[in-house]
């Protein structure tokens, strides 16, 4: 998603500012200097330190990193997480990705590479060991904000997929990626909420609607496309967007503890379609909704072509002007919520829809079909 000064407070954490990078490099240099001094102190048991004689006790204790600890998970997952640089006419963007198949397939966000693909630019992948590879786009889908790349000649290990449906609010998660170009960054948090309706994308014509997992693990520009893993190291989400305070609130554009990830169950289905067909489909009910409707629910647009002829909604009698208030047991408060609720299902699923026509509430059951 583009970084807006106005409008939605979702920001796709992909692009990297040079000014922020310079500041971070300075801060890192200072930290390294302190580390060198501290290391000097710990390396000697006796000697002189700033003109004073000192006797230091050297510890022989070992740090244990049991299976399931953050350190152990990070060591296991990091080799399969990559940094992505996508060159475009306007300079391009950077992001993250992760290996989903040892044959060289890498999953990332569409918005990380969209500008580069449109301008015929070059996309490169850097592995955790520092080696670089040219990447080929296998397929991309703006509807779910996902893309699959492929590199050849590298020895890769795919990450394990978890089950995003089983993740619960409060579960610990780890986000891994390259925020502001800092490769191999690991942050810890929890699942803050599920089923958040988030709109992302580089333009209005390529908007994606995400039925997102919300996390407070720090996610910043450059984290886009990186994995969100659970306490076993299995991927349960693809980091895709962050909420920011915007320019009206002291220009805070980094992490404020509100990050959003595409559930891996959805991402996996889309990735499989992209690898097999080069493109992906999503389920629809065959209606156009009014995105400007401010009332509760999702209003089917009051237009002659709002109901697709012969589509699922048409077959069960839905009409323009009906307000959908519930979808498959999920309360619907807005058009965005209806869209993400539909796209969280599969083509062929039968779902119950509750809607209002005037003051009368009705329910129907329809079967989702594939988008054209």
N, C-alpha and C positions, 0 to 999 in steps of 0.2 A: 504494500500500500504506500502511496505517496505520503510524504511528511507535510502536513497541512499547517498553515498558520491560523487558519480559520476552519470552521466546520467540525467534522467528527473528531473526537479525541482519541481515535485509534491511530496508531502509527506503526507501520511495518518496520521492524528493526533491521534494516539492511544497509542503508547507505552510511558512509563514514565521512565525517568532516575532518579536514586536515588540521584546523586549529585545535580541535579537541585532541587529536593524536599527538601533536607537539607537546601539549600540556601534560598528557599522560606519560610521554617519554621522559619529560623532566622529572616528574614525580617518581617514576620507576628508577631513574638514575640516582636520586636521593636515597631511595630505599636500598639500592644495591650498595651504596657507600656505607650506610649504616650496617648492612649485612657483613661487609668486609671487615669493619671494625669489630663487630661482635664475634665474627669468626676468628679474628686474631686473638681475642681474649680467651676463647674456648680452646684454642689449639695449644696453649702453653700452660704448664703447671706451675712454673716459676719464672720470674723475670722482671723487667722494668716496664712500667706502663705510664707514659707521660711523666717520667722522672721519679716515679714512686715504685718501691719494691713491693711485689705482690706475690702471694701464694694462692694459686687457684686449684680447686678440687675438680678433677675430671670425672664426669659421670660415666659409668659403664652400663647403665640400664638400656634396654632395647625398647623401641616403640612398637607395640603390637598393632597390626592392621588386620583384624579378623575379617573373614568373608562377610560381606554385607556392609562393611564400614564405607563411608564416603570415599576414603582414600583407595580402598580396594576396588570399589566400583569404578572410580575415575581411571585407575590404571588399566582396567579391563576394557573400558569403553573408548577412551581417548584415541587409540590407534585406528578406530573406525570412523572418527569424526574428521571432516575435511573443511578447509577454507575455500571459498569460491570467489574469483574475481571475474566480473563480466564487463568487458570493455564495450562502450557505446559511444555514439557521436558526442554526447554531452559529458563524457568522462567515465560513465559507467558506475557500477556499484559493487560492494563486497557483501558477502553473506557466508552462510555455513551450510553444511549438508552432512549426510552420513551414508555409509555403505549398507545397502539392503540386499546385495547379492555379490558373492565373491567373484563373479564374472566381470565385475567392474561397474555395476549399476549403483548410482548415487541418487538419493532423494533430497530435494530441496524445495524452496518456495518458487512459484512462478515469478513473483515480483522481483526476485533477485536477478533473474536473467532476462526478463521481458524486454527491457530497452535494448539490451545487447542483441537479442534475436531479431528484433524489429529493424535494427540498423545494420545487421549483417556483421556484428562485431565478434570478437574472440572471447571464448570462455575458458578459463584455466582453473585447475583444481590443485590445491596444495595439501599433501598428506601431513599427518602429524609428525612424520620424520623429516619434514622439510622438502621433500621431493615434489616437483611440479609436473603436471600432465595437462595436455590439451584435452578438452572435454567436448563430446558430441551430444547434442540435444536429442534424446530419444522421443520425447513427447512432453507436452505441457498443457495444463488446463487452468484457465483463469477462474472458472466457476468455483473450484476448490482451492485455488492458489497453490498448486503443486506442479512440480516438474521433475522429470527423471533425466539424468545425465549418464554418460558412460565414458570411462577411460580404459585404455588398454596398456598392458605391459607392467602393471603393478600387482604386487601380491597383497591381496585384501582379505579381510575377515568381516563378514556381515554381522550387524547387530541383531540381537534377538528381539522379536516383536512381543509385546505384552498384550493385555486385553484392556483397552481404555474403558469398556463398559463396566468393568469390575472395580476400577479405581474409585476411591471414596474421598469425600471432602475431609481434609486433615491428613491424608497420606503424605509421607515424605517423597519429594521428587528432587531430581538434580537436572539442571540445565547446562548443556555443554555447547560451546561454539566459539566464535571469534568476534566478540564485541569490540568495535572501534579498531579492528585489525589485530587484536590481541589473541592470537591463536591458542587453542587449548585451554580456554577459560572455563572454570567449573564453579557453579553457584548452587546453593542449597536452599530449598524452600518446601512448601506444602501445596497441595491442591486446595485452592481457596474456594472454588465453586465449579460447578459443571453446567453444561448446556447454556453457556452465555452466547447470545446472538451478536456476533461481531462481523462488521463489514470491513473488508480489506481490499486492496488492489491498487494498481498504478494509475488508473483512470476510471471514469464513470462507465466506459464501455467494457472494462475488464474487471469489474467488481466481483469479489468473491464473498460468499456468505458462509461464515464458519460457525458451526455448533460447538463452540470452543470450551476447552478446559482452561480455567483461570488459575494462575499460580503467582505466589509472591517471590519465587526465585528470581533473582536479578536478571533481567533480559534487556539488552541495549542494542542500538544500531549495530548490525553485523551478526547478531544472533539468529537472524531469520534463516530458517531451513535446518537449524541444528536440532538435535534430539532432546526431548524431555523424557528422562528415564525414571523408573520407579526404584524401590528399595532393593530390587534384585538385579538392577542393571538393564532390565528390558525396556524397550522404547514404548512409551504410552502416548506420546504426542510429538508434533512437529512445531517448534516455536515459530510464531508467525507475526504477532502484533503486540504492541504495548500501548497502554494508555498514558498520555502525557498531560501536563497542566496547560500547555500551549503558551503562545507568546504573551497572552494577557496576564499570565501569572509568572513574571520574572523569567520568561523564556526557558522554563524547565523542560528539556526534551529527553532526558535520560530516564532510567528506571525509577518509578515511584511505587514499585511493589505490585503493579497490576499488569501482568503479562498473560498472553493468550496463546494457546497451542491447538492445532488441528488434531483431534483424536486419531490415534494410529489405526483404529479399526476402519475409519473412513479413508485415511491416507493409503492404507495397504490396498484397499479395493481399487482406488484410483490409480495407484502405481502399477498394479497388475494390468489394468486396461491400457495404460500408456505404453508399457513394455510390449504388450501383445499387439496393440492396434495403432499406437502413436497418438491416440486421442482417447478421451473418456466421455462417458455420458452420465447424466444425473436424472433422478426421478422427478416427475412433474405431475400436477393434477389437471393441467390444461386451463389455467386462468391467468389473467393479468391483474395484479393488485395495485391499488393506489398508494404509492410510496409517501404521499403528502397527507394522508388521512391521519388526523390527530386523535381520533376517538379510540376506545379500547377495542382491540381485535384487528383483523385484517380485512379491509374493504375491497371486494371485487370491483374493479374499475367500472364506472358507469359509461361504458362505451360499447358499440355494436360488436366489436371483435374481442371483447374481454373474455369470452368463453370460447375456447377452441372447439370447433365443430367436430363432433365424434370423439372428443377427448373424455377422460374420466369424469370431470365435473359435469360436462354436458349430458353424459349418460345417466347421471343420478339426479339431474334436474336443478343444479345450481344455476343462479342467474346473476347478471350484472346488478350491483347494488347490495348483494348479500354480504353480511359481515361474519367472517369465520372467527369463532371465539375459542374453539378447542380442536386440537389435532391429535388423534391417537392417544387421548388421555392427558395431553399437555395443554395447559392454558395458553392461549395466544393473546398477546397484548399489542402487537404491532405487525406490520407487513414483514419486517426483517425476521421476526420470530417465526412466522409461518414458513418463510423460505428456508431457514436453517433447519426447521423441524422436518420439512419435506425431504431435504437433501441428506438428512441423517439416516434416512431409510434406504431401502433397496428397490430397484425396479421390480415390479411384481408383487410387492407387499400390499396387503389389504388393510386399509386404515379407516377408522371411524372419524367423521368430521361433524362437529356441532356448529351451527350457524344461526344467525338471526335474519329474518326477513320482516322488516318493520318491527313490531313488538313480539312476534312469534318466534320461538326457538325450535329448531328442528335438527335432526341428526340423520346422516346417511353414511353408508359404507362404500368406498370405491377402491379401485386397484390402481396403483401408481404405474405409469408408463415411462418409457425413456424419452429424454429430450431429443429433439431433432436438430 
